[in-house]
């Protein structure tokens, strides 16, 4: 995942204050517990030399009531007397930390890259749609415009929306009723075209990872028929939504979370499979802490990969190098990937000076955890001696 918004925060002179906290307020005692955790962190930071004035600013931000519900977290970086990064996290950080030093701590932030998913939610009915944009750095999907301005609501402008009904199975108006119902069908189609035009344009401008659609079944079918190829490649239906009230329903929020998690899991599998396939072919990839540091130094890395919980000691340095060279950074869960020494990279290019860490080239290196198939059929020294005596 590319992190251009983080690069600017790293171009400052230190020292830095780094803070990662669970800021969830999902039970009555949550606010008091957050205040206690922050107070402990503040004492630690002050003891390490962090300026009191800066800690005051951070405290105001940390204890500010969030705009979203559920479990979430917050990441803050501060330097030069100013808060230079303030991000709401889609889930609490795996480790709550506070650090004061010449360089910022970034691992707790980038460990959550799998959860950083940008989404466009489209709630549609036969008159139009409401649209909500969620960026990867802002996990809220509010009922407000969320940066979309006039595009947050689309009204098709065709208002003949309800077909006539008649009792007894016969039409009292004959061809007039048929003509009116045809105009209603045409209104639905024209309104769907208007919504699709807006969705197509927003996707072209913002490139969200997912386009989530919900609402009236008939309107959904008409809308999908009008969407462009780029939108369809990102499209996911979320059942149970109704225009204007979807996010107020717990059942819909749960379904939205399920669909999102399915997308995240599939993306992680694809990234892990891509890396391992590259390693097997000896293509544009390396693994291992030393080798990854080497290709980062040469500017070869397209995507830095690390396994959560198996990060090498130099992971903070590797992350900073990756961001400085405009490489992406992706965290993989332990169950999704086995990478030698817990870190590797997909490369932009390879040359004769690039270290070779393909699986086939590492079979004799005892340092490598995953280099050799553990199921290989080797004869033990004891069995070999026994066979020799029998011969």
Buried (B, 14 or more C-beta within 10 A) or exposed (E): BBBEEBBEBBEBEEBBBBBBBBBBBEEEEBBEEBEEBBEEBBEBBEEEEBBEEBBEBBBEBBEEEBEBEBBBBBBBBBBEEEBBBBBBBBBBBBEBBBBBBEBBBBBBBBBBBBBBBBBBBBBBBBBBBBBBBBBBBBBBBEBEBBEBEEBBBBEBEBEBBEEEEEEEEEBEEEEEBEEBBEEBBEBBBEBBBBBBBBBBEBBEEEEBBBBBBBBBEBBBEBBBEBBBEEBEEBBBBBEBBBBEEBBEBEEBBEBBEEBBEEBBEEBBEEBBEBBBEBBEEBEBBBBBBBBBBBBBEBEBBBBBBBBBEBBBEBBBBBBBBBBEBEBBBBBBBEEBBBBBBBBBBBBBEBEEEBBEBBBEEBEEEEEBBBBBEEEEEEEEEEEEEEEEEEE
